Amino acid sequence: MAVCSVGASAQSARNPLNRESASLSWHKGASSKILQSITFYRPDGTQFDRTEFVYGKDGKMSSELNQIRDKKQNGWQDVYKNNFAYRNGVKSTLSSDAKGVSSGEEMGYDAQGRKSFIFYYSSNKNLGTRNEDPFMKGVWKYDEKGLVTEFLKTTCDKNTKTWDIPATRILYLYDESGRQMEEVMQFWNLKDGIWENRGKYAYEYLDNTGDVVCHSFFAYNDPWKNDGKIVCSYDDDGDMIRCAYYGNQPDAPMTAYCVYTYAKVSPEIAVDDPEISVFPNPAVSYFELVVPEENIGTTARLFDASGRQAKSFVIGNTAMQVEVSGLSKGIYVLKIDAFSTKISLK
């Protein structure tokens, strides 16, 4: 989950990355809270855009609704709604606009629980439904440290039926400690057979405040041009709480800001599930986790005795090894949807 893509309504549209999912996360570290809403404000405090998130009994996000403020009606007007479904390690998204026209996505994960691929489905405007065949595919690539290095989008070659026609790609750059420093979007120039720069985010980490500054740039066959910045602030749990948007001129005033609201996740013990097993227990440096296929793609969370989330990971296979050598000794609660169990680390 990311912040910069949410800023498209408050940031210049010159940078195409504003319409993509940036990798600057809502959460810096372990947290036991879930995101409830994101609300955008003008500098005078007037609300103009909001997104609300709904979760099912299993703890997974089931839908999100985006609305804009209608000045004439003095109320909120629906823009789009995303409904989410999870099955066999694939997250499906059905998107509907205010007119009821549908489009969608299907995202899959690898054995390590990382994003692996995504298919994009356009809408049939005549029928108002989602087309059966995807029009674009996206694939993530990772380095030996597990850091994402590239997100490549391709279209299908109608003759060969293969996804090998480049469209766009995002390249990710990091410093020696693994902090992300840049992400660069490029468009494929089919005529010349080359990649061309279009948009870039450059990240600046402010150690004195803990804020992260996202500098936005765009380029169209020209050198990079400044397109403004986003200053992101976090609370003590490492959760993003506020982002302020600024123009592209030196000392430009704030043009908008957004506020994130969260709810606590309860780590209490729930009913057991005979199909989920954890061993060895007690564990030392790792434990084996076995789950039914329906749990692939689900986020598992470990809470310590105080109720604070100590670790989270996406289940990428029905059997996987979970590393816990970096956690302190003690009793933890493992939560997977409605399932919970105690794990002792020694």
C-alpha positions in Angstrom: 0.0 0.0 0.0 1.3 3.4 -0.9 0.7 7.1 -0.5 1.8 8.9 -3.7 -0.9 7.4 -5.9 -3.5 8.6 -3.5 -2.3 12.1 -4.1 -3.3 12.2 -7.8 -6.2 14.5 -7.0 -4.0 16.9 -5.1 -0.8 16.7 -7.1 0.0 17.7 -10.7 -1.0 15.1 -13.4 2.1 15.9 -15.3 3.9 13.0 -13.5 2.4 9.7 -14.7 3.6 8.1 -11.4 0.7 10.0 -9.7 -1.6 7.5 -11.3 0.5 4.5 -10.2 1.0 2.7 -6.9 4.1 4.2 -5.4 6.0 2.0 -2.9 6.1 4.4 0.0 4.2 2.4 2.5 1.5 3.5 4.9 3.4 1.6 7.6 7.1 2.2 8.4 7.2 -0.8 10.8 5.1 -3.2 12.8 1.7 -1.9 13.7 -1.5 -3.4 15.0 -3.7 -0.8 13.3 -5.7 -1.0 10.0 -6.4 1.9 7.7 -10.0 3.2 7.9 -10.0 6.3 5.8 -8.0 8.9 3.9 -9.5 12.4 3.7 -8.1 15.3 1.6 -8.3 18.9 2.7 -7.6 22.3 1.1 -5.3 24.6 3.0 -8.3 26.3 4.6 -9.5 23.0 6.1 -12.3 22.3 3.6 -12.6 18.6 2.7 -12.8 17.8 -1.0 -11.9 14.0 -1.4 -12.1 10.9 0.7 -11.6 7.2 0.6 -13.2 4.8 3.1 -12.1 1.2 3.7 -14.3 -1.7 4.9 -13.1 -5.0 6.3 -14.8 -8.4 6.5 -15.0 -10.6 9.6 -11.9 -12.4 8.4 -9.9 -9.1 8.7 -9.3 -8.7 5.0 -10.2 -5.5 3.2 -13.5 -6.1 1.4 -14.1 -2.8 -0.3 -13.0 0.8 -0.6 -15.2 3.8 -1.7 -13.9 7.0 -3.1 -16.0 10.2 -3.0 -15.5 13.9 -3.9 -17.2 16.8 -2.3 -20.1 18.2 -4.3 -20.2 22.0 -3.6 -23.6 22.5 -5.3 -25.3 19.7 -3.4 -23.2 20.3 -0.2 -22.6 16.6 0.1 -20.4 13.7 -1.0 -20.6 12.2 -4.5 -19.4 8.7 -5.3 -16.5 8.4 -7.8 -15.6 4.7 -7.7 -15.9 1.6 -5.5 -13.5 -1.4 -5.4 -14.8 -4.7 -4.1 -12.1 -7.3 -3.2 -12.2 -11.1 -3.2 -9.5 -13.6 -2.3 -9.1 -17.1 -3.6 -6.2 -19.5 -4.1 -3.5 -16.9 -3.6 -5.1 -14.4 -6.0 -6.7 -11.0 -5.0 -9.4 -10.0 -7.4 -10.6 -6.4 -7.6 -13.9 -5.4 -9.2 -14.1 -1.6 -9.8 -17.3 0.3 -10.5 -17.6 4.0 -11.3 -20.5 6.2 -10.4 -22.4 5.1 -13.5 -22.0 1.4 -12.6 -19.5 0.6 -15.3 -17.1 -2.1 -14.2 -13.4 -2.9 -14.7 -11.0 -4.9 -12.6 -7.7 -6.5 -11.6 -6.3 -9.9 -10.5 -3.1 -10.0 -8.5 -1.1 -13.1 -7.7 1.8 -13.7 -5.2 5.0 -15.8 -5.3 6.1 -18.5 -2.8 7.6 -15.8 -0.5 4.3 -13.9 -0.4 5.5 -11.1 -2.6 3.5 -9.5 -5.4 4.2 -11.6 -8.5 1.8 -10.6 -11.3 -1.3 -8.5 -12.0 -3.8 -8.6 -14.9 -5.8 -5.5 -15.8 -9.3 -5.8 -17.2 -11.1 -2.9 -19.0 -14.8 -2.2 -19.0 -17.4 -3.0 -21.7 -19.1 0.4 -21.7 -22.0 -0.9 -23.8 -22.8 -3.6 -21.3 -21.4 -1.8 -18.2 -19.5 -5.0 -17.3 -15.8 -6.1 -17.1 -14.3 -7.6 -20.2 -13.5 -11.3 -19.9 -9.9 -10.9 -21.3 -7.2 -8.7 -19.8 -5.7 -6.0 -21.8 -2.5 -5.6 -19.9 -0.2 -7.6 -17.6 2.2 -6.4 -14.9 5.1 -8.4 -13.4 7.3 -7.6 -10.4 11.0 -8.4 -10.3 13.2 -8.7 -7.1 16.9 -8.8 -6.3 18.7 -11.3 -4.0 17.8 -9.2 -1.0 14.1 -9.4 -1.8 13.8 -5.8 -2.8 11.6 -5.0 -5.8 13.7 -3.7 -8.7 11.3 -3.4 -11.5 7.6 -3.4 -12.3 7.0 -4.1 -16.0 3.7 -3.7 -17.8 3.2 -5.5 -21.2 0.3 -5.9 -23.7 -0.5 -9.1 -25.5 0.8 -9.9 -29.0 -2.4 -10.9 -30.9 -0.4 -13.1 -33.2 1.7 -15.0 -30.8 -0.7 -14.7 -27.8 2.2 -13.9 -25.6 2.6 -10.9 -23.2 5.8 -9.5 -24.8 4.9 -6.0 -26.1 6.4 -3.5 -23.6 4.2 -0.7 -22.4 5.6 0.9 -19.2 8.0 0.1 -16.4 9.0 1.4 -13.0 12.6 1.1 -11.8 13.4 1.1 -8.1 16.7 2.3 -6.6 17.9 1.9 -3.0 20.8 3.1 -0.8 23.2 0.6 0.9 20.8 0.2 3.9 17.9 -0.8 1.6 16.0 2.4 1.9 14.3 3.3 -1.3 15.8 6.5 -2.9 14.1 6.7 -6.3 11.5 5.1 -8.5 11.5 6.0 -12.2 8.7 5.4 -14.7 9.6 4.9 -18.3 7.4 4.5 -21.4 8.4 2.2 -24.3 8.9 4.0 -27.6 7.7 1.4 -30.0 9.0 3.3 -33.1 12.6 3.7 -31.9 12.6 0.6 -29.7 13.9 2.4 -26.5 12.7 3.3 -23.0 12.0 7.0 -22.4 11.8 8.7 -19.0 8.4 10.1 -18.0 8.1 10.4 -14.2 10.3 10.1 -11.1 9.9 10.1 -7.3 13.0 10.9 -5.3 12.8 10.2 -1.5 14.4 12.3 1.2 14.4 11.0 4.8 14.4 13.6 7.6 16.0 12.0 10.6 15.2 14.9 13.0 11.4 14.6 12.4 11.0 11.1 11.0 9.2 12.6 8.0 9.7 11.4 4.4 9.7 13.9 1.6 8.7 12.6 -1.9 10.0 14.9 -4.6 8.1 14.6 -7.8 9.6 15.1 -11.3 8.4 14.6 -14.9 10.2 14.4 -18.3 9.0 14.3 -21.9 12.1 13.9 -23.9 13.6 16.6 -21.8 15.7 16.8 -18.6 13.8 16.1 -15.3 11.6 19.0 -14.3 10.4 19.6 -10.7 6.7 18.8 -10.2 6.3 19.5 -6.5 6.7 17.5 -3.4 4.8 15.5 -0.8 5.8 15.6 2.9 4.7 12.5 4.8 4.5 12.3 8.6 4.2 9.2 10.8 3.0 8.5 14.3 4.9 6.6 17.0 3.7 3.3 15.7 5.2 4.0 12.3 1.8 4.6 10.6 1.4 7.4 8.1 -0.9 10.1 9.6 -0.6 13.1 7.3 0.7 14.1 3.9 1.1 17.7 2.8 1.3 18.7 -0.9 3.4 21.6 -2.3 3.8 23.1 -5.8 6.9 23.1 -8.0 8.1 26.6 -7.2 10.8 27.4 -4.6 9.1 28.0 -1.2 5.7 27.2 -2.8 2.8 27.1 -0.3 0.9 24.0 0.6 -1.8 23.2 -1.9 -3.6 20.4 0.0 -3.1 17.8 2.7 -4.6 14.5 3.6 -5.2 12.8 6.9 -5.1 9.0 7.6 -7.3 7.4 10.3 -6.8 3.9 11.7 -8.5 1.4 14.0 -6.9 -1.0 16.4 -6.7 -4.7 15.5 -7.5 -6.9 18.4 -5.0 -9.7 19.0 -7.3 -11.8 21.3 -7.4 -15.5 20.8 -10.0 -16.7 18.3 -11.3 -20.2 17.5 -8.7 -22.8 16.4 -8.6 -24.2 12.9 -7.5 -27.9 12.5 -6.3 -27.2 9.0 -3.7 -24.6 10.1 -0.6 -25.9 12.0 2.5 -24.3 13.4 5.6 -26.3 14.4 8.0 -26.5 16.2 6.3 -24.7 19.1 8.2 -23.5 21.1 10.3 -22.2 18.2 13.9 -20.8 18.2 14.8 -19.1 14.9 11.9 -20.2 12.7 8.7 -22.1 12.6 6.9 -24.0 9.8 3.4 -22.8 8.9 0.9 -25.1 7.1 -2.4 -23.6 5.8 -5.2 -24.6 3.4 -4.9 -23.2 -0.1 -7.6 -20.6 0.5 -5.3 -18.8 2.9 -2.7 -18.1 0.2 -2.4 -14.3 -0.3 -3.6 -13.6 3.3 -1.6 -11.4 5.6 -0.5 -13.2 8.8 0.4 -11.2 11.9 2.4 -11.9 15.1 1.5 -9.9 18.2 3.6 -9.8 21.3 2.3 -10.0 24.9 1.6 -6.2 25.0 -0.7 -6.5 21.9 1.8 -4.7 19.6 2.3 -6.2 16.1 5.9 -7.6 16.0 5.8 -9.1 12.5 3.6 -9.4 9.5 3.9 -11.4 6.2 1.9 -12.5 3.3 1.3 -16.3 3.0 2.7 -17.3 -0.3 2.3 -21.1 -0.1 0.4 -23.8 1.7 3.7 -24.7 3.5 6.3 -22.1 4.3 9.1 -21.3 6.8 8.7 -18.2 8.9 11.9 -16.5 10.2 11.6 -15.2 13.8 15.3 -15.0 14.8 15.0 -11.2 15.1 12.2 -11.3 17.6 12.7 -11.3 21.4 11.9 -14.4 23.5 8.4 -14.7 24.8 4.8 -15.6 24.0 3.3 -14.3 20.8 -0.1 -14.6 19.1 -0.3 -15.6 15.5 -3.4 -14.3 13.7 -4.5 -15.4 10.2 -7.9 -14.0 9.4 -10.2 -15.4 12.2 -7.6 -18.0 13.3 -5.3 -17.3 16.3 -2.9 -19.4 18.2 -0.1 -18.9 20.7 3.6 -19.4 19.8 6.4 -19.5 22.3 9.8 -18.2 21.1 12.9 -19.3 23.0 
